Amino acid sequence: MLGGLGKLAADGLAHRTEKATEGAVHAMEEVVKEVVEHAKEVGEKAVADALKKVQESGDKMAKEVSETVTNTVTNAVTHAAEGLSKLGQ
């Protein structure tokens, strides 16, 4: 009879241990899921910020190139006009 009680107690302990383990595993799964989601959000923000900086840098470079081209063309036209004006004198 005592052997039966010992087995019953051991079975109860094993069942409670199994349930506690399942609970811990579930809790860890939730934590990992939250960490992965947070990392994903941070990564997406980092990529968006990097793309924004690249865009701003590209815009700045395009503006500088445009200004350089405009100045170069303006200077060339001015010099050509001055040269033609001297020829006409």
N, C-alpha and C positions, 0 to 999 in steps of 0.2 A: 504494500500500500504506500509506503513512503517513497518507494522508487517511482510510483506513478505521480506523486506530488512533485517530486524533483523534476521529472520529465515535463510535467505541466508548467512548472515555474520556469524551466529552461526554455520551453516553447514560447511562453509569454514574454520572457526577456528577449528572445530572438526576434519575436514579432515587433516589440517596441523598438528594438535597435534598428530593425529594417525600416520601420516607419520614420524614425528619426533620421536615418541615413537618406531616405527618399526626400524628406523635408529639406535637409541640408543641401542635397544635390539640386533640388528645385530652386532653393534660395540662391545658390551659386550660379545657376543658369540665368536667373533674373539679373544678378549683378553683372555677369559677363555680357548679357544682352544690353544692359544700360551703358556699360563701358564702351562696347563696340559702337552703339548708336552715337554716343557722345564723341568718340574718336572720329566717326564718319562726319558728324556735323563740323567738328573742328577742321578736319581735312578739307571738306568742301569750302569752308570759309577761307582757309589758307589759299586754296587754289583760286577762289574768286578774287581775293585780295591781290594775289600775284598777277592774275590776268588784268586786273584793273591797273596795276602799276605798269605793266607792259604796255597797255593801251595808252596810258598817260605819257609814258616815255615815247611811244611811237607817235602820238599826237604832237609832242614837243619837237621831236626830230623832224616830222613832216613840216611843221611850221617853220623851223629853222632852215630847212632845205628850200622851202618855198620862198622865204625872205631872201636867201642867198641868190636863188635863181632870179628873182625879181630885181634885186640890186644889180646883179651882173648884166642882165638884159638892159636895165635902165642905163647903166654906165656905158654899155656898148652903143646904144642908140644915141646917147648924149655925145659920145666921142665921134660917132659917125656924122651926126648933125653938125658938130663943130668943124669936122674935117670938110664937109660939103660947103659949109659957110665960108671957110677960108679959101676954098677953091673958087667960089663965086666972087670973091673980092678982087 
